[in-house]
């Protein structure tokens, strides 16, 4: 899957084009056991079984990635979650954001399949991981949904709540090939304010207050009819 990212001017004058061929969704990545339990509880409330271990790493087809402003899903029971998005290119890691858009009805039967059937929207900007590594925990994840005709804050939290890139990559690499060109991973999310619920509109942000910049992306879902 081809993705194109704009980097800060000091990093690159031209957009970065990458071919993702291995996509990993890291789940249950919280550092705080109570925060993990909160998110597990959110999902249990909508019928999703508890995970067998934490963290877990799900493989998803790379062609599910999308940088479009509109995506198509089946039915009206899907929802997004903002996550840091790591990818490996030309010998180093970069960071952006993605939405682990998931079919919540299917999730009650199979988490892996629920992730596979939905597109994974990705922002169009990225930063070098090396430029934010020393203040990674300060970065802020946020998302908004459209509800009752208004934009409402849906998620907010610092990356201090999640396991860092080195930790996740080490845990994943213990049983899998080392990251190479085309590798990408989403790194988990923070809890939903008011509980997990669907929305046709999703907006997300990764804020770096120290360097005074942010990565944003928004998309809308077009629900296809469920035909029995």
C-alpha positions in Angstrom: 0.0 0.0 0.0 1.5 3.4 -1.0 1.3 6.2 1.5 2.6 9.7 1.0 3.7 11.9 4.0 4.8 15.5 4.2 7.7 16.0 6.6 8.7 19.3 8.4 10.7 21.5 6.0 13.9 21.0 8.0 13.6 17.2 7.4 12.7 17.0 3.7 11.8 19.3 0.9 9.8 16.7 -0.9 7.0 14.4 0.3 8.0 10.9 1.6 6.5 8.0 -0.3 6.5 4.6 1.3 5.2 1.1 0.4 3.7 -0.5 3.5 3.8 -4.3 3.2 3.5 -5.4 6.9 0.9 -3.7 9.1 0.6 -4.5 12.8 -2.1 -3.3 15.2 -0.8 -3.2 18.8 -3.6 -3.6 21.3 -3.9 -3.2 25.0 -0.7 -1.1 25.2 -1.4 0.9 28.3 1.3 1.2 30.9 -1.2 1.5 33.8 -3.0 -1.7 34.7 -6.0 0.4 35.8 -6.2 2.2 32.5 -6.0 -1.1 30.6 -8.8 -2.5 32.8 -10.9 0.6 32.0 -10.5 0.1 28.3 -11.2 -3.6 28.6 -14.4 -2.7 30.5 -15.5 -0.3 27.8 -15.3 -3.1 25.3 -16.9 -5.7 27.6 -19.8 -3.3 27.9 -20.4 -3.7 24.1 -19.9 -7.5 24.2 -16.2 -7.8 23.4 -14.4 -10.6 25.3 -11.4 -9.9 27.5 -8.0 -10.3 25.7 -5.9 -13.4 26.3 -2.8 -11.3 27.1 -1.6 -7.7 27.1 -0.3 -6.3 24.9 -1.4 -8.2 21.8 -0.3 -7.7 18.2 -2.8 -8.2 15.4 -1.8 -8.5 11.7 -4.0 -6.5 9.3 -3.8 -6.3 5.5 -1.7 -3.3 4.5 -4.2 -2.5 1.8 -6.7 -1.4 4.5 -4.6 1.8 5.0 -6.2 4.9 3.5 -5.3 8.6 3.4 -8.6 9.5 1.9 -11.0 11.9 3.5 -14.0 9.5 3.0 -14.0 5.8 3.7 -16.7 3.1 3.2 -17.8 0.7 5.9 -20.6 -1.9 6.2 -23.4 -0.8 8.5 -23.5 1.9 11.1 -21.8 0.1 14.0 -18.2 1.1 13.4 -16.0 3.6 15.2 -12.5 5.1 15.1 -9.7 5.3 17.7 -6.7 7.6 17.3 -3.3 5.9 17.6 0.3 6.8 17.1 1.4 5.3 13.7 5.0 4.2 13.4 6.6 3.3 10.1 10.1 2.2 9.1 11.7 3.8 6.0 15.2 4.3 4.8 16.7 2.9 8.0 14.7 4.9 10.5 11.3 5.2 12.2 8.8 8.0 11.6 5.6 8.8 13.5 2.2 9.9 12.3 -1.3 9.1 13.4 -3.9 6.5 12.3 -7.4 5.5 13.3 -7.9 1.9 14.2 -11.4 2.0 12.8 -13.2 -1.1 13.9 -16.5 -3.0 13.4 -17.9 -3.1 17.0 -20.6 -5.7 16.3 -18.1 -8.1 14.7 -15.6 -7.3 17.5 -17.8 -9.3 19.9 -17.1 -12.4 17.9 -13.5 -11.8 16.7 -11.3 -8.8 17.4 -8.9 -9.8 14.6 -11.7 -9.9 12.0 -13.3 -6.7 13.3 -10.1 -4.9 12.6 -9.5 -6.5 9.3 -12.9 -5.5 7.7 -12.5 -1.7 8.3 -10.2 0.8 6.6 -7.5 2.3 8.7 -7.3 6.1 8.0 -3.9 7.6 8.2 -2.8 11.3 8.3 -0.8 12.9 5.6 2.0 14.4 7.7 4.7 12.7 9.7 7.7 13.4 12.0 11.1 11.7 12.5 10.8 9.6 15.6 14.3 10.7 16.5 13.0 14.3 16.8 10.3 13.4 19.4 11.8 10.4 21.2 13.2 12.4 24.1 9.8 14.0 24.9 7.5 11.2 23.6 5.5 11.0 26.8 4.5 14.7 26.5 2.8 14.2 23.1 -1.0 14.4 23.3 -3.5 12.3 21.4 -7.0 13.7 20.8 -10.0 12.9 18.7 -13.4 14.3 18.1 -16.7 12.8 16.8 -19.8 14.4 15.4 -22.8 13.9 17.7 -26.2 15.6 17.6 -24.8 18.0 15.0 -21.9 19.1 17.2 -18.2 18.3 17.3 -17.4 16.6 20.7 -14.1 15.7 22.3 -14.0 11.9 22.2 -10.4 11.0 23.4 -7.6 12.9 25.1 -4.5 11.8 26.8 -0.7 11.9 26.7 1.4 9.1 25.3 2.7 8.6 28.8 -0.4 6.4 29.2 0.9 4.0 26.5 3.9 1.8 26.2 6.6 3.6 24.2 7.9 2.6 20.7 11.0 0.8 22.0 9.0 -1.3 24.4 6.3 -2.3 21.8 8.9 -3.1 19.1 10.9 -5.2 21.5 7.8 -7.2 22.6 6.7 -7.7 19.0 10.2 -8.6 17.8 10.6 -11.3 20.4 8.4 -13.6 18.1 8.5 -11.9 14.8 11.0 -10.6 12.1 12.7 -7.4 12.9 11.2 -4.2 11.3 12.3 -3.6 7.8 11.4 -1.3 4.9 7.6 -1.2 4.6 6.8 -2.1 8.3 4.2 -0.1 10.1 2.5 -0.4 13.5 -0.2 1.4 15.3 0.6 1.8 19.0 -2.6 1.7 21.0 -5.0 4.4 22.2 -6.5 6.2 25.2 -10.0 5.7 26.6 -13.1 7.1 25.0 -14.8 9.9 26.9 -18.3 8.8 27.5 -17.8 5.3 26.2 -17.2 3.8 22.7 -19.8 4.7 20.2 -20.1 5.1 16.4 -19.9 8.4 14.5 -20.0 9.2 10.8 -17.3 11.8 11.3 -13.9 11.4 13.0 -11.2 14.0 13.6 -7.8 13.2 15.2 -4.7 15.0 16.4 -1.2 14.4 17.7 0.0 17.5 19.5 3.7 18.3 20.2 3.5 21.3 22.5 7.3 21.4 23.0 8.0 21.9 19.3 4.8 23.8 18.7 3.3 21.6 16.0 0.6 19.0 15.4 -0.4 16.3 13.0 -4.2 16.2 12.2 -6.5 14.2 10.0 -10.3 14.0 9.5 -12.5 11.6 7.6 -16.1 10.7 7.1 -17.6 7.2 6.9 -20.1 6.2 4.2 -22.2 3.3 5.6 -23.0 0.6 3.0 -26.2 -1.3 3.6 -26.1 -4.7 5.4 -27.7 -7.2 3.0 -28.6 -10.6 4.4 
